[in-house]
Structure formats: structure tokens, C-alpha cells
């Protein structure tokens, strides 16, 4: 009898455990179905609050107890006066002044400009609430990449201009080629003194293995419909006609690039800067590629006095494989950085 009792108790525990596992899986599955059509999440950070907290921490560390007590007293007095003024304005049907917003976006572009997917969502979110009194501030970093990718990214920024929302772009490190294509859309461009800007040009390069294939008696066959469906190739024998057509296509792209820059910065001497060269911030200011020498940090601290500064970031959901891949990539980067720091000699 004792055996049957112990067995029954064990069986009850096992069934309970299995049912609990099934319940967890069911909840997870239901959640997955619910989130199926949700590709990402919009993350909103109150940067003004962060600035104020840092300021308060420093003030508390620097002031004496008496000075701190006096400051708190003054702060309370000012807050009380403001609340009283707002209440009075509300009673008299006057418009209570609303603090404008500065929406902050970060765009760190890759070769294919895949980050445009998040940029699209961020700009759509801003346009749903922003007014002409607000402003959008983009911290841009990109050395350029594929024409169609950066063309779309530039068009996304242009949506703000079309809705007459002031757009400021900041370049702390680099905005070259496709990166500058994005930057030139702004009403105002600021850059750090040693930021790299420009590179208004088009480049394409590829190896050709035709001689190697011939050496090993390997034939390469390609079939197309249309005389210029394919021009230069990696494996076939390129002709002067192929190269000429491909160069012509590059020139057409360059003309489009120059026209785009001219349309957004009409005062810029495009013929002078569209040579494919790049310049540091100070020289870029002389050439008219940017409007002000200033870092993004200075700009944000300055704007925090007059605007509510809010960072908007759309995070795409990542699959398990992608998460593992990213973790592995970060690990490799970390190891390589450590090796580089050990082996490199830096100027003193």
C-alpha cells in the first residue's frame, strides 16, 4: 500500500510538472501569435530629464548645505510662480505656452543602408505628433554605400522638409558620399572640426577572373536578352564597349547626385565640391558643405534650455540566430580591438 501511495504521489507531481510546462508553452505561443505582425518597438527616452538629473547631481556635489538649501528655496518659488501664471492664463482663456520638442534620431549607416527600415518608422512616428514649432535633430555617421539605399534614406529625411518640420543634422565623425547625400537634406548642418564630409562622387570596382579561368581551360558562358543587360562582369571578358557603357552609367548616377545636392543646398558651388574629394569640418565650412562648426553634445545642451529633448529609436526585433550572430561578432571585434591596441604604436 505504501508503494502505491508513493507511486501515486510521484505520478501526481509528474502530471503537475508536465501541465505547467504545457501552460508555459501555450502562453508563449499565444504571445508569439499576438506579436506576429509587430516587427519592432519604439523606444522613447527623455534626454531633458537626463540632462537635468546630471546637472542636479553636480550642483548637489558642489554646493554647501546652506547654498543648496537656498537654491531649493528659489527653485520652489520659481515653480510656484510658473504654476500660478499657467493657472491664470487658463482662467482667462489665454494660450498657455507649450514647450517645443527636439526629437533626436541616430543613424549609423552601413554599406547597404539597411538602417533605413528603422529610420522610416521613427520619422513616421514623429510626423504623427510634431508641429512646425518642433525640430528634428539627426546624429549622422556614415561613409556611404549603395545608391538606392542612401537615396531612400535621404527621401525619408525629406519627408520632414515636406511637412515643414525644421531638420538639423550633426556630423561628429563622418558623412561622406551617401552619408552626405542624407546630410544635405537638412535645413542646417553642423559638424565637428575633424569630421569628414563630402566625397560627392560615385565609385564601382570589381575583380576580373577571366584570364585565370582561361589558364585553367574553364569556359564562362552568360546569356542575356537586351544589349546592355550586363556590361562588365567578373568572369567574362570585358570589352571596351562594356567598360564605356558602365562608365556612362556611373556618370549618370553622379549627375543625379550633384543635382540632388544642388536642389537642397542651392548656395553651394557643386562643380567645385563634386570631385569625389572629402574635407575636414573646418574646410567643409569654408566650402559651404556645412553651416556651423559644433558637436552634437554642445547643440543638445544648448537646445535643452528652450526645448523638451526626446530621443526616438525604433528597434527591430531580432531572431535567436541573429542574436547569437551579433554576440559572436561583438566578441570577435572585442578580441581584434585588444590585439590592435597591443600591437599598435600611437604618437606620444
N, C-alpha and C positions, 0 to 999 in steps of 0.2 A: 504493500500500500504506500509505503514511504517513497518507493521508487516511482510509482505512478504520480504521486504528488509532486516530486521534484521534476519529473518529465513534463507534467502539465504546466508547472511554473516556468520552466525553460522555454516551452512552446509559446506560452503567452508573451514572454519577453521578446522572443524572436519575431512573432507576428507584429507586435507593437513597433519594433525597430523597423521592420520592412514597410509597414504602413506609414511611418514617419518619413522614411526615405521617399516613398511614392508621393506623399503630400508635398515634400520639398521640390521634387522634380516637376510636379503639376503646377506649383506656384511659379517656378522658374519658366516653364513653358508658356504659361499664361502671360507672364511679364514680357517674354520674348515676342509673342504674337502682338501684344499691345504696342511694343516699341518697334515693330517691324518696319513701319513706314517713317520712323524718326531716325534720320541719318546722323544727327549730331545734337549738341547742346550749346545754347548761347550763354556765355559766361559774362557777367556784368560786374565790374569792380569799381568801387567808389574811390578814385585816386585822391580826390579832395580830402576825404576823410583820412586817408593815409598820410597826406602832407600835413594835415592839422595835428595828427597824433605825434608825428615826428617832431614838429615844432613845439608841442606841449611838453614832450619828454625832455627836449633840450632846455626849454625855459625852466622846468622844474629842477633840472640839474644845476643850472647856472645861478638862479635867484636865491637869495636868503629867505628864511621863513617870513620875515616882515615884508620883504619885497613881493613874495609870492602871495601873501595874504592881501596886499594892496591891489595886486594885479587881478586876483579873483574877484575882488570887490568891484573894480572897474568893469570887468567883463560882465558881471551880473547886471550892473547898471545899464550898460550898453544894450544888453539883450532885452532888458525890461523896456527901455525906450523904443527899441525896434518893434517889440510886440505891441506896444501902445500905439505906435504910428500906424502899424498894419491894421489894427482894430479900428482906429479912427477912419482910415481910408475905406475900410469895408463898410462902415456905417454910412459914410457919405457917398457910397456907390462909386468911389474913385477906383481906378485900376491899381491894384497892389502890384508893385514892380516884381517881375519874375526874373530870377537869376538865369541868364542864358547858359546853355550847356556846351562843353567842349568834349566831343566824342573822340576818343583815342583808339586808333587801329594800328596793328603791327603787321607789316608784310615783309617777310624774309623769303625772297623768291628763289626757286630752284630753276634748273635749265628749262624744264617743261612748264613752268609757272602753274603747277598743279594747285598751289595755294589760292588760286582764283576762285575755287569752289567755296572756300570759307569767306573770302572777300565778298562774293556775291551775297551770301546770307547776311553778313554784317551790314553791308550798305542797305540792303532791303529793310533790315530791322531799324536802322537809323532813319531812313526816309519815312517810315511809318509814324514817327513821333517828332522829328526835327522841324524847327521853324527857321525862317530866314535870319533870326537873331542868333541862332546856334552856329557852331562851327565844327568841322571835322578835321582832325589832325592825324596824319598818317606817318608813322615812323617806318621809312622805307629802306630796305637793304637788298640790293640785287645787282649782279654783274651782267644780267641779261640772259637771253636764251632764245627759245623758239618764237618766231614772229607771231604765229597765230595765238599762242598762249599769252604773250605780253600785250598783243593787240586787244584781246578780250579783257585783260586786267585793266588796261587803260580805259576801255569803254565802260567798265564798271565804275571807275572813278568819275568818268564824265557824266554819269547819271546824277551825281551830286551837283555838278555845274548846271545841268539842265534844270534842276529844281531850285537853283539859285541859293544853294547851301554853300557858304564860304568853305573852301578847301585849302588847307596848308599842308605841305609835305616837307618832312625833315629828313635829311640825309646825314647820318653821323659817320658812316663808313664808305658806302659805295652805291651809286645809282648810275650805272653805265649801260649803254645800248638799250635793251628792252627796259631796264630799270629807269633810264632817263625818259624813255617814251611814256612811262607812267608818271614820272615826276612833273613833266612839262604840262600836264593837265591842270595842275594846281593854280589857284589864284595867287599863291605866294609860296616860294621855295626857299627854305633855309638849309644851310649846310655847315658842318664843322670845317675848320680851316684846312684840315688834311683829308677831308672826304674826297673820293674820286668821282668825277662826273663827266658826262659827255659820251664819247665813243658812238657818235651818231653815224653809224655805218652798218654794213651787212657783210657777214663772212660765212663761207661754207668750205669745208675741206673733207677729203676722204682719200684713203689709200687705194691703190690700184694693183691687183694681184695678177693681171693678165700675163705678164712676162713669166711669172713663177708657174702659172698653170701651163703655159706653152712648153716651158722647160721640162715639165713632168708629163707632157703629152696628154693634158687634160683639156677637153673641149668645154667651152661655156656657150650655152645656147639661150637666147632670150627672145620671146615672142611678144610683140605689141601691135596694137591697132591704133593708128594715129602717128604721124611723122615724129612728133616730139613728146610722145607718151613717156619716153625715157630718154634722157640726154646722156650725161656722164654716168658711168657705172663703176662698181668696184672690181668686177670680174671680167667684163668685156673690154674690147679695145676701143678706147675713146678717140674720136676723130676731131679734127679742128672745128668741124661744123657743130659737133656736140658741145664742145667747150664754149664756142661762140654763143650758142643758144642759152647755155647755162649762165654765162656771164651776163647776157641780156636780161635774164630773169632776175638776177641779183641787182642789176642796175634799176630795174622797175621797182623792186622792193625798196631800194634806197630812196628813190624819188618819193614813194608813198610815205616813208619815214620822215623825210625832210618836209614834205607838205603838212604832215600831221603836227610836227614841231612848230612850223610857221603859223599854223592856224591857232595854236594855243599860246604861243609867245611871239606875237607879230613884231615886237620891237627888236627881236633877236636877229642878228646877221647870220642867217642859216648857212649861207655859202662859205662863211669864214669858219664855222664850227663843225660843219657836217663832213669832216675829212676822215672820220674814224678815230681821231685823236681823243685822248682823255686829259683832264686837267684836275689839279687840286682845287679845293674850295675857294681860296683867295683869288686864283687866276680865273676860276669859273665866274666869280662875281664881276671881275673886270670885263669878261666877255659877254655878260648878260645871261648866262645859263642859270643863275640863281639870283635871289633878291637880297638876301641877308646872310651874314656870317654869324651863326648862332647854333648851339647844340640843342637837342630836343629837351634836355633837362632844364636848361635856362628858360626855354619857351613855356614849358608846362608850369614851372614855378611862377612865372610872370602871369600867365593866364589864370592861375588858381586864385588870384586876387579879385578877378572880375567874373569868372565862370565856375560852374559846377563841372569838375573834370571827371569824366567817366570813361573807363576802358571797356571796349566791346570786343569779345573774341568768340568766334564760332569754332567749336572743337568737333571735328568729325569723329564718329565712333570707329574704333579700330577692332578688327577681329583678333582672335587669340594668336594666330600665326603672325600677324603684323606686329602685335605687341612683343612677341618673342624676337622677331627680326630686328625691331627697333632697339630692344635691350642689348642684343648681340652687337649691333652696330655701334651703340654708345660705348660698350665695353672695349671694342677694337679701337675706337677713336681715343679713348682714355689711355690705353696702353701705348698707342703710337705717339700721343702728345707727351707722355712721360719719357719715352725713348728719345724723342726730338729734343726735349729740354735738357736731357743728359748729355747728348752728343753735340748740340749746337754751341757755338761761341757767340756771345752777344757783345755789342760795343759797350765799353765802360763809360 
